[in-house]
Amino acid sequence: MAEVKRSDGRKANEMRPFSAKVGIIPNADGSAMWQQGGTIAIAAVYGPKEMHPRNQRDAEKGTLRCNYNLGSFSVEERARPGKNRRAMELDKIIEWALLPVLDLDKFPNQVIDVHIQILQADAGTRCAGINAAAMALAHAGIPMKEMVSSIGAGKMDKTLVLDLTKEEEHYEEGEGPTDIPITMTASGKITHMQLDGKITPKQLKEVIEMAKKATKQILEAQTKALKEALD
Amino acid sequence: MMETSKLTAERIKKYLKENKRFDGRSPTEFRNIEVETGISKNAEGSARVRIGKTEVIAGVKMSIEKPYEDSADQGNFMVTAEMLPLSSPRFEMGPPKFPAIELSRVVDRGLRESGFLDFKGLCIEEGERVWTVYVDIYTMNDDGNLLDASALAAIIAMKNARFPKIDETTGKILYGEFTDKKLPLTNLIPMAITFCKVGDKIIVDPTREEEDVLDTRVTIGSSHGIISSMQKGESQALSEEEMHQILDLVEPTWNELFKKLEKHIK
């Protein structure tokens, strides 16, 4: 079976170059940047702090609140400032991706805010946002059972691929594109998975395997950046 | 971050009586300014400005729209600002609050009224098609003086901007593809300088702590000694002498800033 040729010359299972930086927003309790190819996400953590409004307090444990914001000039056609339905869904998706590794029992009635700003978008912004947010939470000293790492996997025609670009998300040949963002913990648990396209269960199992290898590499970069910030 | 304490407020004022500030600056001295351009590749132009620990980013996006009837041969211009909760524990989520609205409006007026942007140079076909230039500002870290930082980031992002390509058959913009053509800008660089009255002293470039104790502030957009926009903010009054003192500081402070930033804004 002929493999799809990627316009930037990458192999099917090859990610774009990525980089990480921790401690970029002095006001925040924790902050980090994740760049993956042409996508740049910045995350800042504030808290744990008292939850307002009061009626949203959880007396059992702390609350995680995520806020994803796509910069108006991060995309080709200007995005209107403010929250749309996509961003509202992503707030929740990101919260779900992070919650399984957080230990919030020690923070009853408190809230931890995670703000994510997309500075430059070339697909995979939620994954870059999750990678940055996980580092920012660790940087803020929030107790975590393990890290989470996220990658946009997928399929172009019949070829399973990693880390699609915006251009690749619009691939028009054969079976077209399938986007599968996946977030995994260091021990390989899945905390977030979405899919948009067409794929068989068998292929999807292979995609998960690819994503697992990719998130291991991402985890290494996250850990390295956190260590650098602590030195 | 807590509000600045009463004790700190008193010490700021006491120091200023001897023309001293916590960070060793004179009353009319700016903090160190750092500038980066081209920080977001999908924007027609973009810039990051740091003044001390304060950081602001600005980006330019352009589109083709129908002109307003009363300015059929002129392009449109719009400035927005978001004071991101990412940038300060004091900023809340939700629709823009007054400070963000004031920020965008003061920056907008400074840029619009100065003659910096040639609106007629944005006309493609009179009465039919003109360029709209959007300048969007995001605060990244607030340690005071977001206003001057925002105006500067907007100016530098506009200087950095190139027109996008247009598909000649459909007349539509080919986003992501750029020409070499720059925005029609003049040398009237409308830098904004905010003068703050703290006790009986006038200072520039306040830190967040200093902003907490100021009595009133006046933001002045000017270029080469010509003032083109002004905003007095906060509820205390200024004496005529104090306003004179501020007006006398406009040109020398602008010149000082211009010297520091010349390579980015010329």
Interface residues (C-beta under 8 A of the other chain):
Chain A: I25 P26 N27 A28 G38 I40 I42 A43 A44 Y46 K49 N67 N69 G71 S72 F73 S74 V75 E76 E77 R78 P81 G82 D113 H115 I116 Q117 L119 Q120 A121 D122
Chain B: M1 I39 S40 K41 N42 A43 E44 S46 K53 E55 I57 G59 V60 K61 S63 T80 E82 L84 P85 L86 S87 S88 P89 M93 P95 Y134 D136 Y138 M140 N141 D142 D143 Y175 G176
